[in-house]
Each structure stands twice: as C-alpha cells, then as structure tokens.
Amino acid sequence: MLISWFRRIPKSSRVVGARNFGGSSPKYSNVLSGIQMDIPNMNFHEYLFSKNEKFYGLTAYECGVTGRKYTYDDVRIMSRNLSKNLRKKLRLNRGDVVAILLQNIPEYPVAAYGIYEAGLTVTTMNPIFTANEIFRQLASSSTKAVITMPEHFDKVKLAAQHIKKDLPVICVKTKNGESLPRGGIDFFEFTSTDLDMPSIQPSNMDDVCTILYSSGTTGLPKGVELTHRNLVAEQSQFCHTDVLMVQPPTETTQEVIPGVLPMYHSFGFFIMNIFMSTNGVKVVTIPKFTPDWFISTLRNHRMSVMVVAPPLISFLTNYPNVKDEYLKSLKFVLTGAAPLSKEDEERFLKKTGPDTFISQGYGLTECPSIALVTKGASKRNENARGSVGIPHANTQIKVVAVDDPTGTPLGPNQNGEIFARGPQMMKGYLNNPEATKNAFVDGWLKTGDIGYYDEDGLLYVCDRLKELIKVSGFQVAPAELEAVLRDYPAVEDAAVIGVPHERYGEVPRAYVVPKNGSKLCPVELNNYFMEKVAKYKRLMGGIEITHTIPKSASGKILRKELKMQYDGGRR
C-alpha cells in the first residue's frame, strides 16, 4: 500500500524502480522527497511557548533520582525570569553565546528556554569535558557566560582563565545543603527573581540561535550554526501527523519518557528538551546512565515512549535485571545516533511484545532531522525493519557514488554517500568558511554516511564514510559485520575496525563482549561468521575477546580508541 505516500510526492521526485499505481508513467529522478508542509514563520522561543502553553498544569520534568520536578507552568515562569536576569544582571546582548554544561536534570530545559527568550545563543557542552576541552569550545564560540553545576565550577573557571576572561558562571544546586562556590551565581536566584524588563524585539528567522559541536565528516569538532528557521522547521517536521510519536495528554493520561539520552548531544537536546516539551510529555531525567538508576526509573514510572541509542536497546534486551514487566507499557521506541540492525530490533520486540512500534530516526548535528520510519511505512512494508525510513517533510535525499564530484544520484540498492537538503539544514560551520564549502555540493549536504534506498523508497544507513574498511578495493561497512556478530548467541556486544594488511591493504578485526555466563570460543564464532558473509568481509584481522566496547555518550562506537589500542599492542 505505497500508493498513499507516492501520491503526495511530485512525479519529478519519485524513485527509480518504484511501482506505478496507475496513471501515466512517472518521470523518475532518483531523488527521495518527503511530503510538503507549511513551516511557521516565527522565532524559536515563540514557537516553543505557543506549543506548550496548553500543558501548564502538567508535570514537565522530574528527576528520576531525587524526585525534584517542575510543571510546564514552572518551566515557563523560571525561564522567563532567567531571560530577564541574563539581560540585566549580566548585561548580555542579542546573539551573545551562553554555554550549558549540565547533566540530564530538570533544570536543563529551563536554562535553554531562558537563553532563547533573552535573544541569546545556546551552545552545549559534555559535562565530562576536561578544562582543556571546555577552553577550546569557550574560545571557538566566544561564550559570554556558563550555566553549570557546583561540581564543575572549578574546571570551568580554569578553562576561562586560559582565554583570559572572567566569565560569569551560574550554578544549579541539585543537592540538599549544597553550597554555592565562591564567585558562582545562584541559578535559582535568577529563575525566581522577576525583573521589570521590556520585551526584546523578535529575532530574525535567519539569526543563529544554537551552536552545537560536531566533527562533521572529518577533522576536529566544529561549531554547527543552526538558525531559528532551522529549528522551527526541524520541530515542525517531527510534529507532523504522519510521524508524530506521542499522543496529546488527556485528563487521565500523559505520555512518560525516560530522559536518558544526553541532553548536551544534538539528538537528546532536540528530543528531550524541545520535542517532548512541545507535546505535553513528562520527561523523567536521569543525570547519567547507570544500570541501577535506569532500571529504577523504568520500575517506578510506567514508560510509554523511549528514545535511545542502539546500545541501550541491546542493554534492555539482554540485561537480566530488566524485567519484561518494566517494558509492557511501552508503545513507541525511537532509536538514532547509530544504525539498529533488523536482528537487534526483532530480539527487542520479543521482550516488549509485538504492539511496541520501533522507529529509526536519521539525522546529523548539521541537519537534525532527515528521515524517519513511520507507522505507515512499516505497515506498507514489513522489510522496513532495519531501515531509517522515508524523508521528513520538505526534505530531499539522494545517494551518490563515493568521490563523485558531480553529485549524480544513484538508483535503488546501490551503496553510496547520502546527500540531503531541506529547511532544517545548518547555516554553516562557525568561523569556518572552508569547512562549510566542503560540506555542500550544489546546496546538498554531504552527510558522510554510507547507505542506499530500496524500490519502496526506504532508506538504509550502513556506516560512516570515514569508517569504511577497504579490502582490496571492496568497501566493507563495520556496522554490517557487527550485526552478524551480535546475532551469535554467546555475544553481548561487538565492534569492528579496519587494520593494516600487507596483501589486502586493510582487513576487518573484531572485538566482542561475551554474554554473562557464556563461554565464547573465538574459533567457533569465526566459523559461524564465515558462513554469513562474503569472503572479502571475513575477519582476517582476528577476533579479540574484551570486557567492554568503548562508546560515546550518544552510543557511537569509538573506533579510534580501538585502533589506538591495536596500534599500541603492535609496538
């Protein structure tokens, strides 16, 4: 039943090989196009408050550890007060950058909303950053103030000394009896004090309001400039009726989600702080992931929605203390940040039950929403499992042969680099015109991801371009091999990297984590693996048993660390 989707797509945008459901033959162009929708013409903070004002009496954010919580009305009042204090007491002006360096706590969205309402610009930082890493981002973004926690105060101040600035540091106290560091500013003083301040003029839609950091397809982290127009478009796309993942609250029901996805990361920032808030969802924040905190949150709150990276799907499936009953209220799961294999998805559904709908989302910091598996797409095609779905509204996608400078789109089932364009796409990289220029080809963003689409217009992401293993000219995607390894009964987790080889140039090497209580024999695993893959994909670099796979907070495998470990072992 693909007809309902294709009828909404102009004939010039239909996919090569797509079925023709009547009428004249379509003119194919090898470009996937999402449906068209109107994007509101308002700045981002106006959009936010126009969406969540109807939920003011409901709980918006609750700490899963301490129970500290705020209603939507609380968040609105606190953020408005914060915005006025930032402008008056700190004398911050339109466009000035304020950094948020916080764990996942209920005050995170208050900080973000207050910065936006003051006409300022948000940049986020990982709370585990060292002083040196904080310094680099402070310098790059020209940050004028920082919102953090007392435990991070000293390293923020040390970082500020490196840039020879006496930055104001606002501290959120989260523990009973916690003292304010000397020189620190009390966050709650700013959020509880209502100053008599005139409203500021609305920001221009093309003004930058958020700077998030990404390495892009190559190199060191760069500041991704996102405008009001970008973010209003991105949130509107997620709220479109075809893809909306939550139901509006009623007098007796409210969707509940664990806030485990890092809020400083683009995926967590836009989903947990923005999308859930604009749809009346209760977010139960988890300051940092620990099995005990996460499981306790699942046990004490009936979660109906979950947004996680694939490693957490594996954790929920295999960890013995995650009881099936904790997941029985789960209706919708969105995964992102890394590919989720069809096999991992099917194993998870055996635990939750068939009524749970799993959707894979695909986006980048540079283009927060690109594609999503919708319920409609899943019903039309059972093979949608393992896919990231169809393009978001107002978004176009094409697949281009690697290193093809012309950007000519490939047909179905041909691997290549994914290109995207749409209103949610970044303005550019901060103070880096060369990197911005290299990120685009004729207005299309080069994502750096390898993938393909099928005859039904469903997109599949295989791996990162820079992580492909080239074996005698063949391109091997580590994620594909990892999915095969994780399907072995005694394997809990797996990672694959490319290592040098005299004959083939590069060959795959696997690192595998055994399941608890399982005896994992590398020879037996390798025999199993060889039956599943083509000869050039075999693990000629060997198999190493390990206790853990290094991963980022968003769930991405840190292959660089494994390569450094391998190189160090060869010396």
SVG drawing of the C-alpha trace seen along z (x, -y; Angstrom):
<svg xmlns="http://www.w3.org/2000/svg" viewBox="-10 -48 67 72">
<polyline fill="none" stroke="black" stroke-width="0.4" points="0.0,0.0 2.6,-2.5 0.1,-4.5 -0.9,-6.9 2.7,-8.0 3.7,-8.3 0.6,-10.3 1.8,-13.0 5.2,-13.2 5.6,-15.2 6.2,-12.9 9.5,-14.5 10.7,-13.4 9.7,-9.7 12.2,-6.9 13.7,-4.8 12.2,-1.4 9.2,-2.5 5.9,-0.8 3.5,-2.8 0.0,-2.6 -2.0,-3.8 -2.0,-6.9 0.8,-7.8 4.4,-6.6 6.2,-8.9 9.3,-10.7 11.9,-9.3 14.9,-11.3 16.5,-9.0 15.7,-11.5 13.6,-10.7 11.3,-13.5 9.2,-14.0 5.7,-15.4 5.3,-19.2 4.1,-21.2 4.0,-24.8 6.7,-25.9 5.5,-28.6 7.2,-32.0 8.2,-32.7 11.3,-32.7 12.2,-29.6 11.2,-30.6 7.9,-31.9 7.3,-28.5 8.2,-26.7 5.8,-28.6 3.0,-28.6 3.2,-24.8 3.4,-24.0 1.2,-26.7 -1.8,-24.3 0.0,-21.9 0.9,-24.3 -0.7,-22.3 1.1,-19.0 4.5,-17.8 7.1,-18.6 10.3,-17.3 11.0,-15.1 14.4,-13.9 14.4,-10.1 16.9,-10.1 15.8,-12.9 12.1,-13.3 12.6,-17.1 10.1,-18.2 8.6,-21.2 5.3,-21.7 5.1,-23.3 4.0,-26.5 7.1,-26.3 9.3,-26.0 7.7,-28.9 8.0,-31.2 11.5,-30.2 12.8,-30.5 11.2,-33.9 12.8,-35.2 16.2,-33.7 16.0,-35.5 15.5,-38.9 18.3,-38.3 20.7,-37.3 20.0,-40.5 20.0,-42.9 22.4,-41.5 24.9,-40.0 24.4,-42.7 24.2,-40.1 23.0,-41.3 21.3,-39.7 23.3,-37.0 25.8,-36.6 26.5,-32.9 25.7,-31.1 27.1,-27.6 25.1,-24.9 27.4,-22.3 24.9,-20.2 23.9,-16.6 20.4,-15.5 18.5,-17.3 15.1,-19.1 16.7,-22.5 18.3,-21.8 15.3,-23.0 14.8,-25.9 18.3,-27.1 17.8,-26.6 14.4,-28.3 15.7,-31.2 18.7,-31.7 16.4,-31.6 13.9,-34.0 16.7,-36.5 17.6,-36.6 20.8,-34.8 22.5,-31.8 22.8,-28.3 25.9,-26.1 26.0,-22.8 29.0,-21.0 29.6,-17.5 29.8,-17.5 32.7,-15.1 34.8,-17.6 38.2,-18.4 39.1,-22.0 41.1,-21.9 38.1,-20.7 35.9,-23.4 38.5,-26.0 38.6,-25.1 34.8,-25.4 34.6,-28.6 37.2,-30.2 35.7,-28.9 32.1,-30.0 33.1,-33.3 30.9,-32.3 29.9,-35.1 28.5,-33.0 28.2,-29.4 25.4,-27.6 26.8,-24.5 26.7,-22.7 28.9,-23.3 30.9,-20.1 32.1,-21.5 32.7,-25.1 36.5,-24.8 37.2,-23.3 35.0,-25.9 36.9,-28.7 40.2,-27.2 39.1,-27.0 38.0,-30.6 41.5,-31.6 43.0,-30.2 41.0,-32.6 41.8,-35.4 38.2,-36.1 36.3,-36.4 33.2,-34.6 30.1,-34.6 29.4,-31.1 25.8,-30.3 25.5,-27.2 22.5,-24.9 22.5,-23.3 20.9,-19.9 21.6,-18.5 20.3,-19.4 22.7,-21.7 24.9,-22.1 26.9,-25.3 27.5,-27.8 31.1,-28.1 32.8,-31.4 32.3,-33.6 29.4,-31.5 25.9,-32.8 22.9,-31.1 20.8,-29.7 17.6,-29.7 18.1,-33.4 18.0,-34.2 14.9,-31.9 12.9,-33.2 13.5,-36.9 11.1,-38.7 12.6,-41.9 10.8,-44.7 12.3,-44.5 10.9,-45.5 10.5,-42.7 13.1,-42.4 12.3,-42.6 11.8,-39.2 14.9,-37.6 15.2,-37.4 14.4,-33.9 17.8,-33.6 19.7,-34.6 21.8,-31.8 20.2,-30.7 22.1,-27.4 25.7,-26.3 26.3,-22.6 29.7,-21.0 30.3,-18.2 33.4,-16.8 31.4,-16.6 32.7,-14.0 36.3,-14.8 38.5,-16.7 38.2,-18.3 34.9,-19.4 33.4,-22.4 30.6,-24.7 27.4,-24.0 25.3,-27.1 21.6,-26.5 19.1,-29.3 15.6,-30.0 14.3,-28.9 16.3,-25.6 14.9,-24.7 11.3,-25.6 11.4,-23.6 13.0,-20.6 10.5,-20.6 7.6,-21.1 8.8,-18.0 8.8,-15.8 5.3,-17.1 3.7,-16.3 0.8,-13.9 2.5,-11.3 5.5,-10.9 4.3,-12.1 5.4,-9.6 3.3,-10.6 -0.4,-11.2 -1.5,-14.5 -2.3,-14.4 -5.9,-13.9 -7.5,-14.4 -6.3,-10.9 -3.3,-10.1 0.1,-11.6 3.0,-10.1 6.1,-9.4 9.6,-9.0 13.0,-8.3 15.4,-11.2 18.5,-9.1 19.7,-10.4 22.4,-13.0 20.8,-16.5 24.0,-18.1 24.1,-15.9 22.0,-17.2 19.8,-14.1 19.0,-14.4 18.8,-18.2 16.2,-18.5 14.1,-15.4 14.3,-15.7 14.4,-19.5 12.2,-20.6 10.1,-18.0 8.8,-16.3 8.1,-19.6 6.1,-20.9 3.9,-17.8 3.0,-17.6 5.2,-14.6 6.6,-14.1 10.3,-13.6 11.9,-11.6 15.5,-12.8 18.5,-10.5 21.6,-12.6 23.9,-10.0 23.4,-6.4 24.0,-3.7 22.2,-0.4 20.7,-0.9 19.4,-4.4 18.0,-3.5 16.3,-0.3 14.9,-2.1 13.3,-4.7 11.7,-2.0 10.4,-0.2 9.0,-3.4 7.5,-5.1 5.3,-3.5 7.2,-4.5 5.1,-4.7 7.8,-6.2 11.5,-5.7 14.2,-7.5 17.6,-5.7 20.7,-4.8 21.1,-1.2 23.4,-0.1 20.5,-0.7 18.3,1.5 20.9,4.2 21.0,3.5 17.2,3.6 17.1,6.9 19.9,8.7 20.4,7.3 18.9,9.8 17.6,7.2 15.5,5.5 12.2,7.5 9.7,7.8 7.0,6.2 9.1,2.9 8.5,2.6 4.9,3.7 3.5,0.1 6.0,-0.8 4.2,-1.8 6.8,-3.6 10.6,-3.5 12.7,-5.8 16.4,-4.9 19.1,-7.1 22.8,-8.1 23.8,-4.8 22.2,-2.1 20.0,0.5 20.0,3.9 16.9,5.8 18.1,8.7 18.6,6.4 15.1,4.9 13.5,8.3 15.1,9.6 13.9,6.5 10.4,6.9 10.3,10.5 10.8,8.9 8.4,5.9 5.7,7.6 4.6,7.1 2.5,4.0 5.6,1.8 6.4,-0.2 10.1,-0.8 11.1,-3.7 14.6,-4.5 15.4,-8.2 18.2,-9.6 19.8,-13.0 23.0,-14.8 24.0,-17.8 24.3,-19.7 20.8,-18.6 18.9,-17.4 16.1,-15.5 16.5,-13.8 14.5,-10.5 12.2,-8.5 10.4,-5.2 6.7,-6.0 4.0,-3.6 2.6,-4.0 5.9,-3.0 6.2,0.0 2.7,1.3 3.3,0.9 6.4,3.0 7.5,5.5 11.0,5.1 11.1,1.6 12.8,3.1 16.4,2.1 15.6,-1.0 15.6,-4.6 12.5,-5.2 11.4,-7.9 12.4,-11.6 11.0,-14.1 8.6,-16.7 10.2,-19.3 13.3,-17.1 15.1,-15.5 17.6,-12.7 19.8,-11.2 22.6,-8.6 25.8,-9.5 28.8,-7.3 31.7,-7.9 34.1,-10.6 31.7,-11.5 32.2,-15.3 29.1,-15.8 26.7,-14.6 24.8,-12.4 22.2,-10.3 22.4,-6.5 19.4,-4.2 17.9,-1.8 20.0,0.7 23.3,-1.0 25.6,-2.0 26.9,-5.5 27.2,-8.6 23.8,-10.0 23.2,-13.7 20.3,-15.7 18.7,-19.1 15.9,-20.8 14.9,-23.9 16.4,-22.2 19.9,-22.2 22.6,-24.2 23.6,-27.7 27.2,-26.6 30.2,-26.0 31.1,-28.8 34.0,-30.9 35.0,-28.1 34.0,-29.0 36.3,-26.4 34.7,-23.6 31.3,-24.9 32.1,-25.0 33.4,-21.4 30.2,-20.2 28.0,-21.0 27.6,-20.2 25.2,-22.5 23.2,-23.1 23.2,-19.4 24.7,-18.5 27.2,-15.6 26.3,-13.6 29.4,-11.4 27.2,-8.4 27.0,-5.4 23.7,-3.9 21.1,-3.0 17.4,-3.1 15.2,-0.2 12.5,-0.1 9.9,-1.2 11.8,-4.4 13.0,-3.2 16.5,-4.5 19.1,-2.3 22.2,-3.6 25.2,-1.2 28.1,-3.1 30.2,-6.3 32.2,-7.0 35.3,-7.6 34.9,-4.2 34.6,-2.1 37.2,0.7 38.7,1.0 39.7,4.6 41.4,5.0 39.2,2.2 36.0,3.6 34.2,1.3 33.2,3.1 30.8,1.5 31.7,2.3 28.1,2.0 27.1,4.8 29.7,7.1 28.8,6.1 25.2,7.0 26.2,10.5 28.5,10.9 25.7,9.7 23.4,12.3 25.7,15.1 24.1,16.5 27.1,16.0 27.9,12.4 26.6,9.5 28.2,6.7 30.7,6.2 32.8,3.7 34.8,4.0 37.7,1.9 40.0,2.0 43.6,2.9 46.6,2.9 47.3,5.9 50.2,6.4 48.2,8.2 44.8,6.6 45.7,3.2 43.1,3.4 41.1,6.2 38.3,6.3 39.2,7.1 36.5,7.8 36.3,7.0 33.5,9.0 32.0,8.9 30.6,12.3 27.2,12.6 27.3,13.1 27.8,16.8 28.6,17.6 31.8,19.3 32.8,17.7 35.1,19.6 36.7,17.4 37.2,20.3 33.6,21.4 32.5,17.7 34.7,17.3 33.4,20.4 29.8,19.1 30.8,15.7 32.4,17.1 29.1,18.8 27.3,15.4 29.5,13.1 31.3,12.8 35.0,13.9 36.4,10.4 34.4,9.4 35.9,12.2 37.7,11.3 41.2,11.7 42.4,9.2 41.4,11.6 38.9,11.7 39.6,10.3 37.5,11.1 37.1,8.0 35.0,6.8 33.6,3.6 33.3,1.7 34.4,-2.0 31.4,-4.2 30.5,-7.9 27.6,-9.1 25.3,-9.0 26.1,-5.3 28.5,-5.6 31.4,-3.1 34.7,-4.9 36.7,-3.0 39.6,-5.4 40.2,-4.1 40.2,-0.5 42.6,-1.4 44.9,-3.1 44.7,0.0 45.6,2.2 48.4,0.0 49.8,-0.2 49.7,3.6 51.8,4.0 54.7,1.8"/>
</svg>
